[in-house]
């Protein structure tokens, strides 16, 4: 007599073990309706105990692949910035060339429940996850679901994770060192306003480390991803620190506003102020020739991440599974030696943090 095959666990059994209604299990999986965090955790614990897999995922694991890859890339604003478009194009090209359908989740607010719904719909075979936070609950969700994924960026703890990221600390040091080599001793950093964002956190750590190495005062002011934020940050900096001769902007969009602010107060670039931006936008007033930039190389990073995920899906090794990409300094005409003596001595300053709302290429590596 043939042995009776054990049937797959059901949603009803999950509900009974978690002590909730079957509809609550369904909502926790689909994300269509809110479920209290502690209740959701009980449900997923019951799913693990019972080895329960929702039907669409079971079909995928059984070999019925969707042959689609999702890019989860919450945008910084309602419209695509130049660097974001470069990521999208580079990733999409590799995915499409690999004969996969390319799906994107790119609204400014892509919630965890949105991602959960995509994962458990069975629509995708893998995920490229972007805009990584130091403690990112999306990473835990993907690990729990067992869906292959590659991060563009890093969390606080990355053991066992697969990622490709910019060598962020070396990148900001490249900018600071360039200005120091031009004899600037008063250098401010217009930094990101959300330090939970892994890229922002590492930028700040890198700036602080570089300032210590060069014996510079740390002068920072946060700015969100908008030209208006950059304008206000630059005006505040010049009001508080008239001795400044060099500024680094964390974003090309922010640099647009910073340049406008300098023009508004009659400061010329680079005679009165040297300025370095992370990347260059076609909307920048100086973009045609000539902003000195730190090129974050989104094409190289996006291409690498897509290839790594395809290797995983094709059951090939993604070696190496953790990659840091060096940045490049592209020297334009927005940086020069300071033309005036700073009004205040750097030795008299304390580290200050404000709290208000032809080309030469140099490659950065870990220093």
CORJO-V245202 format. One record per helix or strand of 3 or more residues. SS is the DSSP state (A for helix, B for strand). FROM is the first residue (numbers start at 0). LEN is the number of residues. If there is no record, write none. Layout:
ss=SS from=FROM len=LEN
ss=SS from=FROM len=LEN
//
This chain:
ss=A from=10 len=8
ss=A from=21 len=9
ss=A from=36 len=13
ss=A from=54 len=7
ss=B from=67 len=5
ss=A from=81 len=16
ss=B from=100 len=5
ss=A from=111 len=10
ss=B from=125 len=4
ss=A from=136 len=9
ss=B from=147 len=5
ss=B from=162 len=4
ss=A from=167 len=14
ss=B from=186 len=5
ss=A from=197 len=17
ss=B from=218 len=4
ss=A from=226 len=14
ss=B from=245 len=4
ss=A from=251 len=13
ss=B from=273 len=5
ss=B from=291 len=4
ss=A from=297 len=16
ss=B from=321 len=4
ss=B from=327 len=4
ss=A from=345 len=3
ss=B from=351 len=3
ss=B from=359 len=4
//
